[in-house]
Amino acid sequence: MPERTVVIGSLLGLHARPAALFVQAVNETGLPVMISHEGHEAVDARSVLAVMSLGISHGQTVTLTCDDENADGALDGLVEMLGKELDPR
C-alpha cells in the first residue's frame, strides 16, 4: 500500500478552505486515500468533516495512504499540494 508523509505547509493547517481544497484534490484522484495524524486513526481523506476532525495545524506531519497499487503519482501530487500554502480565501 503506497504511503507518503508530509509536513503541512498551509498557515491555516487543514481547517476550513484549505481542508476543502485538499479534499477536492483527493476526490479528483478517484482513489480511496486515507489521512492520519500523530496518534489519530486514519480517516477518509475524501470527507471534509473527517479531515477537519483531525485538527491538523501548520507544521504538523500527516501520513497519506491509499489501498491502490497505482496511487504513487496521485499521492506525490497531494504531498506537493500539502507542502505549500493553500489559498486561505
PyMOL Python script that loads the backbone (N, CA, C, O; Angstrom):
from pymol import cmd

cmd.read_pdbstr("""\
ATOM      1  N   MET A   1       0.852  -1.173   0.000  1.00  0.00           N
ATOM      2  CA  MET A   1       0.000   0.000   0.000  1.00  0.00           C
ATOM      3  C   MET A   1       0.902   1.241   0.000  1.00  0.00           C
ATOM      4  O   MET A   1       1.691   1.425   0.926  1.00  0.00           O
ATOM      5  N   PRO A   2       0.794   2.088  -1.022  1.00  0.00           N
ATOM      6  CA  PRO A   2       1.603   3.314  -1.069  1.00  0.00           C
ATOM      7  C   PRO A   2       1.309   4.224   0.124  1.00  0.00           C
ATOM      8  O   PRO A   2       0.166   4.348   0.563  1.00  0.00           O
ATOM      9  N   GLU A   3       2.361   4.852   0.635  1.00  0.00           N
ATOM     10  CA  GLU A   3       2.239   5.739   1.793  1.00  0.00           C
ATOM     11  C   GLU A   3       3.204   6.903   1.619  1.00  0.00           C
ATOM     12  O   GLU A   3       4.316   6.732   1.120  1.00  0.00           O
ATOM     13  N   ARG A   4       2.766   8.097   2.037  1.00  0.00           N
ATOM     14  CA  ARG A   4       3.617   9.288   1.997  1.00  0.00           C
ATOM     15  C   ARG A   4       3.416  10.072   3.284  1.00  0.00           C
ATOM     16  O   ARG A   4       2.315  10.118   3.833  1.00  0.00           O
ATOM     17  N   THR A   5       4.497  10.691   3.760  1.00  0.00           N
ATOM     18  CA  THR A   5       4.439  11.556   4.930  1.00  0.00           C
ATOM     19  C   THR A   5       4.805  12.961   4.485  1.00  0.00           C
ATOM     20  O   THR A   5       5.709  13.145   3.669  1.00  0.00           O
ATOM     21  N   VAL A   6       4.096  13.960   5.025  1.00  0.00           N
ATOM     22  CA  VAL A   6       4.346  15.352   4.630  1.00  0.00           C
ATOM     23  C   VAL A   6       4.062  16.283   5.802  1.00  0.00           C
ATOM     24  O   VAL A   6       3.176  16.034   6.619  1.00  0.00           O
ATOM     25  N   VAL A   7       4.839  17.366   5.861  1.00  0.00           N
ATOM     26  CA  VAL A   7       4.605  18.419   6.840  1.00  0.00           C
ATOM     27  C   VAL A   7       3.661  19.433   6.199  1.00  0.00           C
ATOM     28  O   VAL A   7       3.898  19.879   5.077  1.00  0.00           O
ATOM     29  N   ILE A   8       2.598  19.797   6.904  1.00  0.00           N
ATOM     30  CA  ILE A   8       1.592  20.717   6.378  1.00  0.00           C
ATOM     31  C   ILE A   8       2.174  22.121   6.244  1.00  0.00           C
ATOM     32  O   ILE A   8       2.664  22.692   7.218  1.00  0.00           O
ATOM     33  N   GLY A   9       2.118  22.674   5.031  1.00  0.00           N
ATOM     34  CA  GLY A   9       2.665  23.994   4.755  1.00  0.00           C
ATOM     35  C   GLY A   9       1.670  25.122   4.907  1.00  0.00           C
ATOM     36  O   GLY A   9       2.064  26.276   5.075  1.00  0.00           O
ATOM     37  N   SER A  10       0.382  24.809   4.853  1.00  0.00           N
ATOM     38  CA  SER A  10      -0.637  25.850   4.927  1.00  0.00           C
ATOM     39  C   SER A  10      -0.664  26.499   6.300  1.00  0.00           C
ATOM     40  O   SER A  10      -0.713  25.808   7.318  1.00  0.00           O
ATOM     41  N   LEU A  11      -0.633  27.820   6.330  1.00  0.00           N
ATOM     42  CA  LEU A  11      -0.658  28.538   7.599  1.00  0.00           C
ATOM     43  C   LEU A  11      -1.927  28.266   8.397  1.00  0.00           C
ATOM     44  O   LEU A  11      -1.932  28.407   9.620  1.00  0.00           O
ATOM     45  N   LEU A  12      -2.989  27.883   7.723  1.00  0.00           N
ATOM     46  CA  LEU A  12      -4.245  27.568   8.401  1.00  0.00           C
ATOM     47  C   LEU A  12      -4.381  26.077   8.696  1.00  0.00           C
ATOM     48  O   LEU A  12      -5.428  25.625   9.158  1.00  0.00           O
ATOM     49  N   GLY A  13      -3.329  25.321   8.431  1.00  0.00           N
ATOM     50  CA  GLY A  13      -3.420  23.876   8.629  1.00  0.00           C
ATOM     51  C   GLY A  13      -4.448  23.286   7.679  1.00  0.00           C
ATOM     52  O   GLY A  13      -4.603  23.761   6.554  1.00  0.00           O
ATOM     53  N   LEU A  14      -5.144  22.265   8.122  1.00  0.00           N
ATOM     54  CA  LEU A  14      -6.208  21.685   7.295  1.00  0.00           C
ATOM     55  C   LEU A  14      -7.555  21.972   7.946  1.00  0.00           C
ATOM     56  O   LEU A  14      -8.266  21.071   8.392  1.00  0.00           O
ATOM     57  N   HIS A  15      -7.877  23.262   7.983  1.00  0.00           N
ATOM     58  CA  HIS A  15      -9.150  23.739   8.521  1.00  0.00           C
ATOM     59  C   HIS A  15      -9.843  24.552   7.426  1.00  0.00           C
ATOM     60  O   HIS A  15      -9.177  25.189   6.611  1.00  0.00           O
ATOM     61  N   ALA A  16     -11.151  24.531   7.407  1.00  0.00           N
ATOM     62  CA  ALA A  16     -11.978  25.346   6.510  1.00  0.00           C
ATOM     63  C   ALA A  16     -11.556  25.214   5.048  1.00  0.00           C
ATOM     64  O   ALA A  16     -11.539  24.111   4.502  1.00  0.00           O
ATOM     65  N   ARG A  17     -11.217  26.332   4.418  1.00  0.00           N
ATOM     66  CA  ARG A  17     -10.929  26.315   2.977  1.00  0.00           C
ATOM     67  C   ARG A  17      -9.750  25.418   2.602  1.00  0.00           C
ATOM     68  O   ARG A  17      -9.860  24.676   1.627  1.00  0.00           O
ATOM     69  N   PRO A  18      -8.629  25.449   3.326  1.00  0.00           N
ATOM     70  CA  PRO A  18      -7.540  24.530   2.953  1.00  0.00           C
ATOM     71  C   PRO A  18      -7.985  23.059   2.989  1.00  0.00           C
ATOM     72  O   PRO A  18      -7.591  22.273   2.127  1.00  0.00           O
ATOM     73  N   ALA A  19      -8.792  22.692   3.969  1.00  0.00           N
ATOM     74  CA  ALA A  19      -9.286  21.309   4.037  1.00  0.00           C
ATOM     75  C   ALA A  19     -10.167  21.008   2.837  1.00  0.00           C
ATOM     76  O   ALA A  19     -10.073  19.930   2.250  1.00  0.00           O
ATOM     77  N   ALA A  20     -11.022  21.953   2.468  1.00  0.00           N
ATOM     78  CA  ALA A  20     -11.908  21.758   1.319  1.00  0.00           C
ATOM     79  C   ALA A  20     -11.114  21.618   0.020  1.00  0.00           C
ATOM     80  O   ALA A  20     -11.447  20.787  -0.825  1.00  0.00           O
ATOM     81  N   LEU A  21     -10.069  22.426  -0.138  1.00  0.00           N
ATOM     82  CA  LEU A  21      -9.227  22.329  -1.339  1.00  0.00           C
ATOM     83  C   LEU A  21      -8.509  20.985  -1.400  1.00  0.00           C
ATOM     84  O   LEU A  21      -8.414  20.369  -2.462  1.00  0.00           O
ATOM     85  N   PHE A  22      -8.005  20.538  -0.253  1.00  0.00           N
ATOM     86  CA  PHE A  22      -7.338  19.243  -0.194  1.00  0.00           C
ATOM     87  C   PHE A  22      -8.305  18.118  -0.541  1.00  0.00           C
ATOM     88  O   PHE A  22      -7.983  17.251  -1.353  1.00  0.00           O
ATOM     89  N   VAL A  23      -9.485  18.126   0.069  1.00  0.00           N
ATOM     90  CA  VAL A  23     -10.478  17.079  -0.186  1.00  0.00           C
ATOM     91  C   VAL A  23     -10.908  17.086  -1.649  1.00  0.00           C
ATOM     92  O   VAL A  23     -11.101  16.025  -2.241  1.00  0.00           O
ATOM     93  N   GLN A  24     -11.058  18.257  -2.230  1.00  0.00           N
ATOM     94  CA  GLN A  24     -11.402  18.347  -3.653  1.00  0.00           C
ATOM     95  C   GLN A  24     -10.323  17.668  -4.493  1.00  0.00           C
ATOM     96  O   GLN A  24     -10.640  16.912  -5.411  1.00  0.00           O
ATOM     97  N   ALA A  25      -9.059  17.929  -4.188  1.00  0.00           N
ATOM     98  CA  ALA A  25      -7.953  17.307  -4.931  1.00  0.00           C
ATOM     99  C   ALA A  25      -7.956  15.787  -4.743  1.00  0.00           C
ATOM    100  O   ALA A  25      -7.709  15.042  -5.690  1.00  0.00           O
ATOM    101  N   VAL A  26      -8.235  15.335  -3.529  1.00  0.00           N
ATOM    102  CA  VAL A  26      -8.312  13.895  -3.272  1.00  0.00           C
ATOM    103  C   VAL A  26      -9.436  13.280  -4.094  1.00  0.00           C
ATOM    104  O   VAL A  26      -9.245  12.244  -4.730  1.00  0.00           O
ATOM    105  N   ASN A  27     -10.597  13.906  -4.087  1.00  0.00           N
ATOM    106  CA  ASN A  27     -11.738  13.381  -4.836  1.00  0.00           C
ATOM    107  C   ASN A  27     -11.467  13.335  -6.336  1.00  0.00           C
ATOM    108  O   ASN A  27     -11.972  12.453  -7.031  1.00  0.00           O
ATOM    109  N   GLU A  28     -10.675  14.277  -6.836  1.00  0.00           N
ATOM    110  CA  GLU A  28     -10.340  14.280  -8.260  1.00  0.00           C
ATOM    111  C   GLU A  28      -9.464  13.087  -8.640  1.00  0.00           C
ATOM    112  O   GLU A  28      -9.451  12.682  -9.803  1.00  0.00           O
ATOM    113  N   THR A  29      -8.729  12.517  -7.678  1.00  0.00           N
ATOM    114  CA  THR A  29      -7.914  11.335  -7.977  1.00  0.00           C
ATOM    115  C   THR A  29      -8.780  10.102  -8.178  1.00  0.00           C
ATOM    116  O   THR A  29      -8.388   9.174  -8.885  1.00  0.00           O
ATOM    117  N   GLY A  30      -9.964  10.088  -7.555  1.00  0.00           N
ATOM    118  CA  GLY A  30     -10.836   8.920  -7.637  1.00  0.00           C
ATOM    119  C   GLY A  30     -10.332   7.736  -6.831  1.00  0.00           C
ATOM    120  O   GLY A  30     -10.826   6.621  -6.994  1.00  0.00           O
ATOM    121  N   LEU A  31      -9.346   7.967  -5.955  1.00  0.00           N
ATOM    122  CA  LEU A  31      -8.731   6.892  -5.185  1.00  0.00           C
ATOM    123  C   LEU A  31      -9.159   6.950  -3.719  1.00  0.00           C
ATOM    124  O   LEU A  31      -9.499   8.019  -3.213  1.00  0.00           O
ATOM    125  N   PRO A  32      -9.144   5.806  -3.039  1.00  0.00           N
ATOM    126  CA  PRO A  32      -9.519   5.748  -1.624  1.00  0.00           C
ATOM    127  C   PRO A  32      -8.359   6.178  -0.710  1.00  0.00           C
ATOM    128  O   PRO A  32      -7.734   5.341  -0.059  1.00  0.00           O
ATOM    129  N   VAL A  33      -8.085   7.463  -0.670  1.00  0.00           N
ATOM    130  CA  VAL A  33      -6.970   7.996   0.121  1.00  0.00           C
ATOM    131  C   VAL A  33      -7.408   8.172   1.573  1.00  0.00           C
ATOM    132  O   VAL A  33      -8.516   8.628   1.858  1.00  0.00           O
ATOM    133  N   MET A  34      -6.515   7.800   2.476  1.00  0.00           N
ATOM    134  CA  MET A  34      -6.735   7.965   3.906  1.00  0.00           C
ATOM    135  C   MET A  34      -5.677   8.926   4.435  1.00  0.00           C
ATOM    136  O   MET A  34      -4.580   9.006   3.882  1.00  0.00           O
ATOM    137  N   ILE A  35      -5.999   9.659   5.504  1.00  0.00           N
ATOM    138  CA  ILE A  35      -5.058  10.582   6.120  1.00  0.00           C
ATOM    139  C   ILE A  35      -5.033  10.324   7.621  1.00  0.00           C
ATOM    140  O   ILE A  35      -6.070  10.136   8.256  1.00  0.00           O
ATOM    141  N   SER A  36      -3.824  10.321   8.172  1.00  0.00           N
ATOM    142  CA  SER A  36      -3.700  10.147   9.619  1.00  0.00           C
ATOM    143  C   SER A  36      -2.734  11.184  10.169  1.00  0.00           C
ATOM    144  O   SER A  36      -1.930  11.766   9.442  1.00  0.00           O
ATOM    145  N   HIS A  37      -2.839  11.396  11.476  1.00  0.00           N
ATOM    146  CA  HIS A  37      -2.066  12.443  12.136  1.00  0.00           C
ATOM    147  C   HIS A  37      -1.764  12.040  13.566  1.00  0.00           C
ATOM    148  O   HIS A  37      -2.680  11.799  14.354  1.00  0.00           O
ATOM    149  N   GLU A  38      -0.498  11.966  13.903  1.00  0.00           N
ATOM    150  CA  GLU A  38       0.004  11.766  15.265  1.00  0.00           C
ATOM    151  C   GLU A  38      -0.955  11.098  16.248  1.00  0.00           C
ATOM    152  O   GLU A  38      -1.607  11.774  17.045  1.00  0.00           O
ATOM    153  N   GLY A  39      -1.034   9.811  16.190  1.00  0.00           N
ATOM    154  CA  GLY A  39      -1.818   9.077  17.166  1.00  0.00           C
ATOM    155  C   GLY A  39      -3.304   8.936  16.866  1.00  0.00           C
ATOM    156  O   GLY A  39      -3.997   8.177  17.543  1.00  0.00           O
ATOM    157  N   HIS A  40      -3.801   9.649  15.872  1.00  0.00           N
ATOM    158  CA  HIS A  40      -5.202   9.506  15.479  1.00  0.00           C
ATOM    159  C   HIS A  40      -5.317   8.371  14.465  1.00  0.00           C
ATOM    160  O   HIS A  40      -4.394   8.119  13.690  1.00  0.00           O
ATOM    161  N   GLU A  41      -6.441   7.705  14.482  1.00  0.00           N
ATOM    162  CA  GLU A  41      -6.688   6.686  13.462  1.00  0.00           C
ATOM    163  C   GLU A  41      -6.847   7.363  12.116  1.00  0.00           C
ATOM    164  O   GLU A  41      -7.287   8.510  12.039  1.00  0.00           O
ATOM    165  N   ALA A  42      -6.489   6.656  11.056  1.00  0.00           N
ATOM    166  CA  ALA A  42      -6.637   7.189   9.705  1.00  0.00           C
ATOM    167  C   ALA A  42      -8.119   7.406   9.401  1.00  0.00           C
ATOM    168  O   ALA A  42      -8.975   6.607   9.781  1.00  0.00           O
ATOM    169  N   VAL A  43      -8.395   8.517   8.702  1.00  0.00           N
ATOM    170  CA  VAL A  43      -9.764   8.823   8.286  1.00  0.00           C
ATOM    171  C   VAL A  43      -9.796   8.978   6.773  1.00  0.00           C
ATOM    172  O   VAL A  43      -8.762   9.149   6.128  1.00  0.00           O
ATOM    173  N   ASP A  44     -10.981   8.916   6.229  1.00  0.00           N
ATOM    174  CA  ASP A  44     -11.192   9.055   4.789  1.00  0.00           C
ATOM    175  C   ASP A  44     -10.869  10.483   4.354  1.00  0.00           C
ATOM    176  O   ASP A  44     -11.525  11.429   4.791  1.00  0.00           O
ATOM    177  N   ALA A  45      -9.871  10.640   3.505  1.00  0.00           N
ATOM    178  CA  ALA A  45      -9.454  11.966   3.047  1.00  0.00           C
ATOM    179  C   ALA A  45     -10.416  12.540   2.009  1.00  0.00           C
ATOM    180  O   ALA A  45     -10.187  13.638   1.502  1.00  0.00           O
ATOM    181  N   ARG A  46     -11.481  11.820   1.688  1.00  0.00           N
ATOM    182  CA  ARG A  46     -12.485  12.314   0.744  1.00  0.00           C
ATOM    183  C   ARG A  46     -13.610  13.042   1.452  1.00  0.00           C
ATOM    184  O   ARG A  46     -14.580  13.454   0.816  1.00  0.00           O
ATOM    185  N   SER A  47     -13.491  13.206   2.781  1.00  0.00           N
ATOM    186  CA  SER A  47     -14.526  13.854   3.579  1.00  0.00           C
ATOM    187  C   SER A  47     -13.951  15.071   4.298  1.00  0.00           C
ATOM    188  O   SER A  47     -13.015  14.948   5.088  1.00  0.00           O
ATOM    189  N   VAL A  48     -14.517  16.245   4.021  1.00  0.00           N
ATOM    190  CA  VAL A  48     -14.051  17.473   4.671  1.00  0.00           C
ATOM    191  C   VAL A  48     -14.199  17.362   6.187  1.00  0.00           C
ATOM    192  O   VAL A  48     -13.281  17.724   6.923  1.00  0.00           O
ATOM    193  N   LEU A  49     -15.327  16.873   6.656  1.00  0.00           N
ATOM    194  CA  LEU A  49     -15.544  16.767   8.096  1.00  0.00           C
ATOM    195  C   LEU A  49     -14.541  15.823   8.746  1.00  0.00           C
ATOM    196  O   LEU A  49     -14.034  16.108   9.831  1.00  0.00           O
ATOM    197  N   ALA A  50     -14.252  14.702   8.091  1.00  0.00           N
ATOM    198  CA  ALA A  50     -13.286  13.753   8.642  1.00  0.00           C
ATOM    199  C   ALA A  50     -11.895  14.373   8.717  1.00  0.00           C
ATOM    200  O   ALA A  50     -11.207  14.230   9.728  1.00  0.00           O
ATOM    201  N   VAL A  51     -11.478  15.059   7.660  1.00  0.00           N
ATOM    202  CA  VAL A  51     -10.155  15.697   7.628  1.00  0.00           C
ATOM    203  C   VAL A  51     -10.073  16.775   8.701  1.00  0.00           C
ATOM    204  O   VAL A  51      -9.083  16.848   9.428  1.00  0.00           O
ATOM    205  N   MET A  52     -11.097  17.608   8.807  1.00  0.00           N
ATOM    206  CA  MET A  52     -11.085  18.679   9.804  1.00  0.00           C
ATOM    207  C   MET A  52     -11.130  18.132  11.231  1.00  0.00           C
ATOM    208  O   MET A  52     -10.628  18.774  12.154  1.00  0.00           O
ATOM    209  N   SER A  53     -11.720  16.965  11.417  1.00  0.00           N
ATOM    210  CA  SER A  53     -11.820  16.394  12.764  1.00  0.00           C
ATOM    211  C   SER A  53     -10.450  16.031  13.338  1.00  0.00           C
ATOM    212  O   SER A  53     -10.316  15.868  14.551  1.00  0.00           O
ATOM    213  N   LEU A  54      -9.447  15.904  12.496  1.00  0.00           N
ATOM    214  CA  LEU A  54      -8.101  15.579  12.971  1.00  0.00           C
ATOM    215  C   LEU A  54      -7.409  16.781  13.615  1.00  0.00           C
ATOM    216  O   LEU A  54      -6.434  16.612  14.346  1.00  0.00           O
ATOM    217  N   GLY A  55      -7.904  17.992  13.350  1.00  0.00           N
ATOM    218  CA  GLY A  55      -7.328  19.191  13.961  1.00  0.00           C
ATOM    219  C   GLY A  55      -5.891  19.459  13.539  1.00  0.00           C
ATOM    220  O   GLY A  55      -5.067  19.847  14.367  1.00  0.00           O
ATOM    221  N   ILE A  56      -5.584  19.261  12.285  1.00  0.00           N
ATOM    222  CA  ILE A  56      -4.218  19.385  11.783  1.00  0.00           C
ATOM    223  C   ILE A  56      -3.848  20.855  11.587  1.00  0.00           C
ATOM    224  O   ILE A  56      -4.548  21.598  10.898  1.00  0.00           O
ATOM    225  N   SER A  57      -2.741  21.259  12.201  1.00  0.00           N
ATOM    226  CA  SER A  57      -2.270  22.639  12.132  1.00  0.00           C
ATOM    227  C   SER A  57      -1.012  22.761  11.286  1.00  0.00           C
ATOM    228  O   SER A  57      -0.374  21.765  10.945  1.00  0.00           O
ATOM    229  N   HIS A  58      -0.670  23.993  10.957  1.00  0.00           N
ATOM    230  CA  HIS A  58       0.550  24.308  10.207  1.00  0.00           C
ATOM    231  C   HIS A  58       1.766  23.663  10.881  1.00  0.00           C
ATOM    232  O   HIS A  58       1.919  23.731  12.100  1.00  0.00           O
ATOM    233  N   GLY A  59       2.615  23.044  10.082  1.00  0.00           N
ATOM    234  CA  GLY A  59       3.854  22.469  10.576  1.00  0.00           C
ATOM    235  C   GLY A  59       3.732  21.068  11.147  1.00  0.00           C
ATOM    236  O   GLY A  59       4.744  20.452  11.482  1.00  0.00           O
ATOM    237  N   GLN A  60       2.522  20.552  11.266  1.00  0.00           N
ATOM    238  CA  GLN A  60       2.350  19.190  11.760  1.00  0.00           C
ATOM    239  C   GLN A  60       2.507  18.193  10.620  1.00  0.00           C
ATOM    240  O   GLN A  60       2.330  18.534   9.451  1.00  0.00           O
ATOM    241  N   THR A  61       2.839  16.974  10.974  1.00  0.00           N
ATOM    242  CA  THR A  61       3.077  15.926   9.987  1.00  0.00           C
ATOM    243  C   THR A  61       1.854  15.032   9.852  1.00  0.00           C
ATOM    244  O   THR A  61       1.242  14.640  10.846  1.00  0.00           O
ATOM    245  N   VAL A  62       1.509  14.717   8.611  1.00  0.00           N
ATOM    246  CA  VAL A  62       0.421  13.778   8.333  1.00  0.00           C
ATOM    247  C   VAL A  62       0.950  12.668   7.439  1.00  0.00           C
ATOM    248  O   VAL A  62       1.971  12.815   6.767  1.00  0.00           O
ATOM    249  N   THR A  63       0.233  11.560   7.449  1.00  0.00           N
ATOM    250  CA  THR A  63       0.567  10.444   6.580  1.00  0.00           C
ATOM    251  C   THR A  63      -0.625  10.152   5.683  1.00  0.00           C
ATOM    252  O   THR A  63      -1.758  10.020   6.146  1.00  0.00           O
ATOM    253  N   LEU A  64      -0.345  10.056   4.391  1.00  0.00           N
ATOM    254  CA  LEU A  64      -1.365   9.698   3.408  1.00  0.00           C
ATOM    255  C   LEU A  64      -1.129   8.261   2.977  1.00  0.00           C
ATOM    256  O   LEU A  64       0.007   7.872   2.709  1.00  0.00           O
ATOM    257  N   THR A  65      -2.185   7.474   2.908  1.00  0.00           N
ATOM    258  CA  THR A  65      -2.089   6.102   2.430  1.00  0.00           C
ATOM    259  C   THR A  65      -3.210   5.852   1.439  1.00  0.00           C
ATOM    260  O   THR A  65      -4.244   6.520   1.456  1.00  0.00           O
ATOM    261  N   CYS A  66      -2.982   4.877   0.577  1.00  0.00           N
ATOM    262  CA  CYS A  66      -4.003   4.530  -0.409  1.00  0.00           C
ATOM    263  C   CYS A  66      -3.899   3.045  -0.719  1.00  0.00           C
ATOM    264  O   CYS A  66      -2.816   2.535  -1.006  1.00  0.00           O
ATOM    265  N   ASP A  67      -5.017   2.366  -0.659  1.00  0.00           N
ATOM    266  CA  ASP A  67      -5.066   0.933  -0.921  1.00  0.00           C
ATOM    267  C   ASP A  67      -5.255   0.685  -2.419  1.00  0.00           C
ATOM    268  O   ASP A  67      -6.205   0.024  -2.840  1.00  0.00           O
ATOM    269  N   ASP A  68      -4.340   1.224  -3.205  1.00  0.00           N
ATOM    270  CA  ASP A  68      -4.365   1.057  -4.653  1.00  0.00           C
ATOM    271  C   ASP A  68      -2.929   1.073  -5.137  1.00  0.00           C
ATOM    272  O   ASP A  68      -2.215   2.052  -4.920  1.00  0.00           O
ATOM    273  N   GLU A  69      -2.504   0.032  -5.772  1.00  0.00           N
ATOM    274  CA  GLU A  69      -1.092  -0.082  -6.182  1.00  0.00           C
ATOM    275  C   GLU A  69      -0.668   0.971  -7.200  1.00  0.00           C
ATOM    276  O   GLU A  69       0.529   1.176  -7.401  1.00  0.00           O
ATOM    277  N   ASN A  70      -1.607   1.636  -7.838  1.00  0.00           N
ATOM    278  CA  ASN A  70      -1.293   2.657  -8.833  1.00  0.00           C
ATOM    279  C   ASN A  70      -1.392   4.078  -8.267  1.00  0.00           C
ATOM    280  O   ASN A  70      -1.522   5.038  -9.026  1.00  0.00           O
ATOM    281  N   ALA A  71      -1.334   4.215  -6.957  1.00  0.00           N
ATOM    282  CA  ALA A  71      -1.581   5.504  -6.308  1.00  0.00           C
ATOM    283  C   ALA A  71      -0.342   6.378  -6.167  1.00  0.00           C
ATOM    284  O   ALA A  71      -0.458   7.522  -5.728  1.00  0.00           O
ATOM    285  N   ASP A  72       0.832   5.885  -6.519  1.00  0.00           N
ATOM    286  CA  ASP A  72       2.063   6.645  -6.284  1.00  0.00           C
ATOM    287  C   ASP A  72       2.035   8.063  -6.837  1.00  0.00           C
ATOM    288  O   ASP A  72       2.364   9.008  -6.119  1.00  0.00           O
ATOM    289  N   GLY A  73       1.654   8.230  -8.081  1.00  0.00           N
ATOM    290  CA  GLY A  73       1.624   9.560  -8.704  1.00  0.00           C
ATOM    291  C   GLY A  73       0.622  10.483  -8.033  1.00  0.00           C
ATOM    292  O   GLY A  73       0.907  11.659  -7.806  1.00  0.00           O
ATOM    293  N   ALA A  74      -0.548   9.954  -7.718  1.00  0.00           N
ATOM    294  CA  ALA A  74      -1.575  10.766  -7.059  1.00  0.00           C
ATOM    295  C   ALA A  74      -1.116  11.199  -5.674  1.00  0.00           C
ATOM    296  O   ALA A  74      -1.310  12.353  -5.293  1.00  0.00           O
ATOM    297  N   LEU A  75      -0.514  10.295  -4.921  1.00  0.00           N
ATOM    298  CA  LEU A  75      -0.036  10.651  -3.590  1.00  0.00           C
ATOM    299  C   LEU A  75       1.077  11.683  -3.663  1.00  0.00           C
ATOM    300  O   LEU A  75       1.136  12.592  -2.835  1.00  0.00           O
ATOM    301  N   ASP A  76       1.964  11.551  -4.650  1.00  0.00           N
ATOM    302  CA  ASP A  76       3.036  12.539  -4.820  1.00  0.00           C
ATOM    303  C   ASP A  76       2.457  13.934  -5.068  1.00  0.00           C
ATOM    304  O   ASP A  76       2.950  14.918  -4.518  1.00  0.00           O
ATOM    305  N   GLY A  77       1.412  14.019  -5.896  1.00  0.00           N
ATOM    306  CA  GLY A  77       0.763  15.295  -6.177  1.00  0.00           C
ATOM    307  C   GLY A  77       0.100  15.883  -4.935  1.00  0.00           C
ATOM    308  O   GLY A  77       0.158  17.093  -4.714  1.00  0.00           O
ATOM    309  N   LEU A  78      -0.527  15.037  -4.129  1.00  0.00           N
ATOM    310  CA  LEU A  78      -1.165  15.505  -2.906  1.00  0.00           C
ATOM    311  C   LEU A  78      -0.127  15.976  -1.891  1.00  0.00           C
ATOM    312  O   LEU A  78      -0.351  16.959  -1.185  1.00  0.00           O
ATOM    313  N   VAL A  79       1.004  15.283  -1.814  1.00  0.00           N
ATOM    314  CA  VAL A  79       2.091  15.691  -0.916  1.00  0.00           C
ATOM    315  C   VAL A  79       2.618  17.059  -1.321  1.00  0.00           C
ATOM    316  O   VAL A  79       2.851  17.919  -0.472  1.00  0.00           O
ATOM    317  N   GLU A  80       2.803  17.256  -2.616  1.00  0.00           N
ATOM    318  CA  GLU A  80       3.279  18.553  -3.101  1.00  0.00           C
ATOM    319  C   GLU A  80       2.290  19.660  -2.725  1.00  0.00           C
ATOM    320  O   GLU A  80       2.694  20.744  -2.305  1.00  0.00           O
ATOM    321  N   MET A  81       1.012  19.382  -2.878  1.00  0.00           N
ATOM    322  CA  MET A  81      -0.013  20.354  -2.536  1.00  0.00           C
ATOM    323  C   MET A  81       0.005  20.689  -1.049  1.00  0.00           C
ATOM    324  O   MET A  81      -0.051  21.861  -0.674  1.00  0.00           O
ATOM    325  N   LEU A  82       0.081  19.673  -0.207  1.00  0.00           N
ATOM    326  CA  LEU A  82       0.032  19.884   1.238  1.00  0.00           C
ATOM    327  C   LEU A  82       1.270  20.583   1.778  1.00  0.00           C
ATOM    328  O   LEU A  82       1.224  21.195   2.845  1.00  0.00           O
ATOM    329  N   GLY A  83       2.368  20.495   1.053  1.00  0.00           N
ATOM    330  CA  GLY A  83       3.600  21.159   1.493  1.00  0.00           C
ATOM    331  C   GLY A  83       3.628  22.633   1.200  1.00  0.00           C
ATOM    332  O   GLY A  83       4.577  23.321   1.577  1.00  0.00           O
ATOM    333  N   LYS A  84       2.605  23.139   0.531  1.00  0.00           N
ATOM    334  CA  LYS A  84       2.533  24.558   0.151  1.00  0.00           C
ATOM    335  C   LYS A  84       1.414  25.259   0.925  1.00  0.00           C
ATOM    336  O   LYS A  84       0.564  24.621   1.547  1.00  0.00           O
ATOM    337  N   GLU A  85       1.443  26.575   0.867  1.00  0.00           N
ATOM    338  CA  GLU A  85       0.336  27.371   1.426  1.00  0.00           C
ATOM    339  C   GLU A  85      -0.877  27.185   0.519  1.00  0.00           C
ATOM    340  O   GLU A  85      -0.794  27.392  -0.691  1.00  0.00           O
ATOM    341  N   LEU A  86      -1.992  26.797   1.108  1.00  0.00           N
ATOM    342  CA  LEU A  86      -3.232  26.673   0.341  1.00  0.00           C
ATOM    343  C   LEU A  86      -3.999  27.979   0.452  1.00  0.00           C
ATOM    344  O   LEU A  86      -4.041  28.595   1.516  1.00  0.00           O
ATOM    345  N   ASP A  87      -4.591  28.389  -0.626  1.00  0.00           N
ATOM    346  CA  ASP A  87      -5.311  29.664  -0.706  1.00  0.00           C
ATOM    347  C   ASP A  87      -6.304  29.813   0.441  1.00  0.00           C
ATOM    348  O   ASP A  87      -7.296  29.086   0.492  1.00  0.00           O
ATOM    349  N   PRO A  88      -6.053  30.752   1.369  1.00  0.00           N
ATOM    350  CA  PRO A  88      -6.956  30.915   2.507  1.00  0.00           C
ATOM    351  C   PRO A  88      -8.213  31.729   2.206  1.00  0.00           C
ATOM    352  O   PRO A  88      -9.040  31.934   3.095  1.00  0.00           O
ATOM    353  N   ARG A  89      -8.366  32.193   0.972  1.00  0.00           N
ATOM    354  CA  ARG A  89      -9.543  32.998   0.638  1.00  0.00           C
ATOM    355  C   ARG A  89     -10.781  32.189   0.480  1.00  0.00           C
ATOM    356  O   ARG A  89     -11.847  32.738   0.199  1.00  0.00           O
TER     357      ARG A  89
END
""", "prot")
cmd.dss("prot")
cmd.show_as("cartoon", "prot")
cmd.util.cbc("prot")
cmd.orient("prot")
